[in-house]
Amino acid sequence: MRRIILLTSLFTVTLLLAGCASRPRVTAPAAAQAVAPASADAVVAEAWVSAPHPEEEVDSIAVWPTEDGGSWLIVTAKQTEQLVVFDAQSGRRLRTVGSSGSALGQFKRPNGIAVFGDLVFVAERDNHRVQVLQLPDFTPLAAIGERELKVPYGLWLHEVAPDELELLVTDSFMADFRTRALPPMAELDQRVKRYRVAQKPDGSVSARYLGAFGDTSEAGALRMVESIAGDPANDRLLIADEDVRVGSTLRDYTLGGRYRGRSLPRFQADAEGVSLWACDTDQAGYWIASDQLTPTLFRVYDRVSLAPVGTFSGKSVGDTDGQALYATPSARFPAGALYVQSRNESVAAFDLRDIAAALKLAPACVE
């Protein structure tokens, strides 16, 4: 029997999730007009960048610690409708998984991805579901949300009981998908769907729909959602709202789905991947979010206060969608790594020690 295993380090991994189809040009209201791009506080060299495969349109990233002590990056490829597996230490491409279709083991426009224990969850925009597969063989186990989900994108998981997970799925349905016309504000209370997922003794997976949430006020509404990440120790969800017409940002919600009345200052481009970097206590650490510029501007915030700490960019990474932070030590990354998508064609790794040194972050995060 394979059981869902609590891997504390995986709480530092953002699950999701970002990336969407090409969008029509829109004109922002005067209050949300873009400002001139700001330069990063520091430039951090990538530890590695994988070979480009522009035909795949890679998007979101999850990390899985392999049974031999290594780790994999599992990445969604929207255009080829597969998963791509990389060695997380070197960036070496290992294999692809799946094909285009609607059967279990197949995908249609896979986007957000999350790993917990030996289970990998994949949001499929065009199959309107979250598929669950078992590692290391990617054995398909179940499909979740086919009745409720319309346009699923981002995923976040956390353990709520032994062998039970809560799964949150962002659902970015539109009144008109071609023009990105939003639904009525009253319908935005359906932006995040909640499920209770259990793995049974025989290894099978079941899921129960628990309802949806989303603020319907002008300040807190989730207009165009993708990435979502949580911090159970501080009762926080950060949810990326990508609607640049009103100003793309991260909105601060409780785990219960209540808007706290605060959003971060708006991003220059799309607010995309967001990751929690938890350090030595429930209070220490940072959030890292990607502002989808070229080069990508990575914004760093204090874990508790959400005060801006600094920004950095890489030497080549740009137009980032998904990212995943994995703080478990390894031979290549003794303090862990931040893995990011770049330009829809590659993935890249940043050594967390290099980020901490460049922005003078707390030593406890890399010791």
C-alpha positions, 0 to 999 in steps of 0.5 A: 500500500502506498500512502500519502506521506507528509514531506515537510520540504514540499510545503515550500514548493509552489504548485503551479502554476501559471501560464495561459493561452495567448491573450488579446491586446487590451487597454488598461484604465488610466489608473492601471496604466503600466509604468516604465519597467524598473531594474532589479536590485540584483542579477543572479546567475542561473545555476543551469538552464535546460536546452530549449524546446519551443514547440512544447510551450512548457509552463508549470513545475513540480518537484519530486524527491526520487526513491534513489535520493535524487529529485525530478522536475515534472513540467507541463507542456501545453502545446504537445500536451505532455509532461516533461521530466528533468533531473533537478540537479543538472537540468538534463532532460529525462523523458516525456509522459503522456499524449493528447487525449481525454483518457486517463494518462492523456492530457489536453492543455495541461497547466498547473501541477503539484506533487505530494508524496507519490502522487502528482496532480495535473490541471487540464484546462481543456479536459476540465479536470485535475488528473492524479497519477502515481509516481514513479511510473505515472500510473493514472489513478483518478480524475477530479472535478469534471462536474465542477471545473470549467477552466482549471489552471493553478493547484495547491495542496496541503495535508489536513489529516493522515492520508487526506489532502485539501486540493485548491484549484483556480478556475479562470472561466470567462464570459467570453474566452476569446475577448477575456470578457469577465463574468458578472462580479457575483459569479467570481465567488466560484474562482477557487474550487476546494476538494478533499482528497483521500488515498485508500488502503488499496492505493486508489484515490477518491475526492469530494467537492467541498465548494468554492470561494472568491471575493466579489468586491472590486478590491478583492475579486479574483478576475483572472486567476492562475497561481495559488500558494499557501502558508498553513502556519500563518493561515494565508493564501496568495492568489495571483490575479493576472488582469492587467486591465485593473492591475495584476497583483497577488491577493491575500486570502485566508485558508478558509477563502476570506479576502483579508482586505489587502493586495500587494502593489501591482506588478508591471506585467502578469503576476505569475508563479508564487512560492513560499520559502519557509525557513527555520520557524513558522515566522521566518521566510519569504515569498518569491513571485514572478513578474512576467517581464523579460528579463523576469523580475522576481519579487521577494516579500517577507513571509509574515508582513508581506513587506517588499524585501527586494527584487532580482533577475537572472542573466537569461530567464524571461517571460516566466510562468510557473515556478517551484521552490524546493528547500531540501538540501542536495549535493548540487544545491545544499540550501535548495533551489528555485526552479522556474520556466523561461520563455515558454521553452526551457526550465532553469534553476537558481541556487537559493544561496545565491539569491540570499547573498544577492539580497542579503536575506536571513542566514537561517534560510540557507544554513 
